[in-house]
Amino acid sequence: MTGLIRLESIASGQSVRILSIIPPMTQLNTPYPSTAYLTGFLRSRGIDAVQEDLALALVLRLFSPDGLRAIRTCIKALPKNKRTPQIKSFEEQFERYLATITPAVAFLQGRDPSIGHRIAGRHFLPEGARFASLDVYEDEDGGDPLAWAFGALGVQDRARHFATLYLNDVADVLREAVDPRFEFVRYAESLAQSQPTFEPLAAALAEPLNLVDQTLRDLTLDAMAKHAPLVVLLSVPFPGNVYAAFRIAQAIKAAHPQVVTVLGGGFVNTELRELREPRVFDYFDYVCLDDGERPLLALLAHLRGERSGERLVRTFVRSEDKVRYIHFPEPDVPFADVGTPTWDGLPLDQYLSVLDMLNPMHRLWSDGRWNKLTVAHGCYWKKCSFCDVSLDYIGRYDAIAAATLVDRIESIIEETGQTGFHFVDEAAPPKALKALADELHKRNRAISWWGNIRFEKSFTPMLCQQLSESGCIAVSGGLEVASDRLLKLMQKGVSVDQVARVTHAFSDAGILVHAYLMYGFPTQTVQDTVDALEYVRQLFAAGCIQSGFFHRFVCTVHSPVGLHPEDYGVKLKPLPAVSFAKNDVGFIDPAGVDHDSLGIALNKALYNYMHGIGLDDDVRQWFTTKAPRTRVPRHFIERALG
């Protein structure tokens, strides 16, 4: 096995330093928490562990004066017919971009707030196509078109929004002139997401390095020189991290072939469970599934010569040019024993608080640096038929005492100096949140926090008020398809009127509410969709929810719908032979609805509702094709609230 080849160099008595890397791209405002958890856990076991966020580092390197000059060099190499209007605008205003990129980034990092006055005046930053989005806010009376969003004193917020549009303009140029796959999130995700074979990714990795690739390679080698690790862990949560993770591993293998590389994370846990592609192991020596703590302990013991290769845990290896899955059964590390995540080594003062969406709830995902923490492992409900409930990260529920959770909170505050927390649970349990509020009150500890929940009846007005007093500023939860028939089919365990009462209780307590919405679920008709939108309209109008997002239903092979499609009235489309990624699966729904066209209407309506527009109008106005009249009583939500 590959690991046995490296055994002697690591078993020689030297300290094993482990470097965990966040690959591009995740988010700009705060580090993804996986490496913080792994680093904290490894250090709690006496292991020398460090971490780097190459996602942030890549953005900061590209979005700098030197980065802009490099982009312009790439533009000069383009033939004239490849120079789009966005590229031409960038070239024409290049000196202004060069002068403003450093202060704009510093402003978004919170290091130079005074420049916000100039940015807000709209005479400082060059403006490209992204600024056209401001036209939708034009004031018919000739006044300030954004006054409704920011008010008279919102200079900093206004400037943050303009600076975000400015960064997006530069990103568009980078995409058109250098790398068509570049995104701040979802970077090159089509190369990995549910790709049955490794071919598209292999072809991309064989291409010559472009500016983005070369920059990432340089950053990787800088990190290797800085830390001199013997093991590198690449945590890949999303398909949009996969390409860059492989590029990082490629650079490491070329420069430091003796270093052991390990792949894990959410993408691996969902899409690579049936991995059969040997070429993956040209880049990674090991691929680990599910929670990394136990597999890593077993792997490190193996690398030190203390454990045979046959006693690895949930780990893929390459043996004789074939992929083997080795799982020596051992219990997972209890959630209470995984330790406190640490952000030590990550440049917390360099993250960028961007403001894409003006909605006050929606902006929380990208604005502000939040300490990400988990209240409990897994989901206490684990029944939703569209969810990957068969997988460990959801199916294995493991809670901890409130005192332990608050101990972790206090430790993180002491380390970071910041009291904002985003609880990233699939659904934080009401009992655990009440216990958290009680413990925070007992210790007289002031924090602000938000997270994901289920809209269940346990969230009474009294509990919502207590959570607000404990520092809760916002919650998000799944309303999915606002239809009692479909909610029952989804096994959500909630009803529309119950959701109305719970969300209203949160809103009354001063807590913002975001609703996850869904369309295209099996057997969903056009009538169901129109009715669902009417429920959503009424929830916005009644002040129950302030934000939402419509997701197109995707059937996954690990969900109840994917495992038992006959129970949901659909038939799965056959998948091709899979050697790499397997997750999404197509299906045939006898309802035969064109959900793509409906989705355009739903998202348009929701965008307007989040800005307070059209809340009194007939929902049929949003549909471009003839839509049936809603069957929902016009005052349904109002009556449900009593």
Secondary structure, 3 states (H helix, E strand, C coil): CHHHHCHHHHCCCCCCEEEEEECCCCCCCCCCCHHHHHHHHHHHCCCEEEEEEHHHHHHHHHCCHHHHHHHHHHHHCCCHHHCCHHHHHHHHCHHHHHHHHHHHHHHHCCCCHHHHHHHHCCCCCCCCHHHHHHHHHCCCCCCCCCHHHHCCCCHHHHHHHHHHHHHHHHHHHHHHHCCCCCCCCCCCHHHCCCCCCCHHHHHHHHCCCCHHHHHHHHHHHHHHHHHCCCEEEEECCCHHHHHHHHHHHHHHHHHCCCCEEEEECHHHHHHCCCCCCHHHHHCCCEEECCCCHHHHHHHHHHHCCCCCHHHCCCEEEEECCEEEEECCCCCCCCHHHCCCCCCCCCCHHHCCCCCCCCCCCHHHHCCCCCEEECCEECCCCCCCCCCCCCCHHHHCCEECCHHHHHHHHHHHHHHHCCCEEEECCCCCCHHHHHHHHHHHHHHCCCCEEEEEECCCCCCCHHHHHHHHHHCEEEEEEEEECCCHHHHHHHCCCCCHHHHHHHHHHHHHCCCEEEEEEEECCCCCCHHHHHHHHHHHHHHHHCCCCCEEEEEECCCECCCHHHHCHHHHCCEECCCCCCCCCCCECCEECCCCCCHHHHHHHHHHHHHHHHCCCCCCCCHHHHCCCCCCCCCCCCCHHHHHHC
